[in-house]
């Protein structure tokens, strides 16, 4: 193409690009801001390219460093869970007859399906570690104090949503381990005050059945994602509004810091790549085994856990009973209500002994329960989990249905015997 022919086309492209930028609302940059690619406020009075450069040039406080990456790690793992979950939903079928075969198909037939599934499993474990570490840093640093108490509450609700994601997704493989672990946990929660109502609603039947699987799937892929999206939007909006909390004794949150681009964005990129590499490596090297298909009438020889919170729950249930599970829940609720009572500006930990004791009890207790739960592989000596009782719930119905068919045959046989 000749040089004179190139100029009109380049000029047309330049005019088109200028018109496109002028006609595009800079509010669209809110998506990039939500994803963490922009930090500063979006100036809607200028064109979208100028607004992007202005946001990227915002300077972060000098105290923002690697220790603030825990929240980004949690968010990165959440994105991995969403992406892998969507990919798995293309093949998963939420029914008693097809759930287990669909998982087997993903693992054995779908190209890299085993990797996607195990990446989902490991990300579900890593996100619990990341969010607990993030909460511990915020809690002991006292950054839940005003004006950030609403953001602290939103973060705790996000923790509950993450746990609910894992709990509802744990049953979906519909193997023996998932079935009987869910049965034991729901049976214990059903006997707990207040929490028993939620257990019965989730179970939806006298025993864990297809109704339970359907409800868990609906919560996992429909209800919880919308709740998580709303809480993330609130959490990030409040973070942008109040800024990152400064260390104790420092009041300035801005000033002679480092620009968001490229300094902080490069750190976020490095952390994201490392987290993704760790998750993929764990998925490739330590895949989660699949148990036998779920059978309500046969107890497995052992339970193999694949989620941290299951280990914690089983340890609380086996060693402390239903009240231990309930008391640990109350301990978590007390942490949510802490900003209502601890409103002094003091943030040095040695001058907050009650907060130190409460946080140590919660986070150290979680760690101890996790380590103890990992040692549990045998089934509990609970009569409520014996398959014989479950058979008794179904066999009478089957016998009553078969009785009318057998009675005429018995009468006929009796009549033949009386004829001689």
Order of alpha helices (4+ residues) and beta strands (2+ residues): alpha-alpha-alpha-beta-alpha-alpha-alpha-alpha-alpha-alpha-alpha-alpha-beta-alpha-alpha-alpha-alpha-alpha
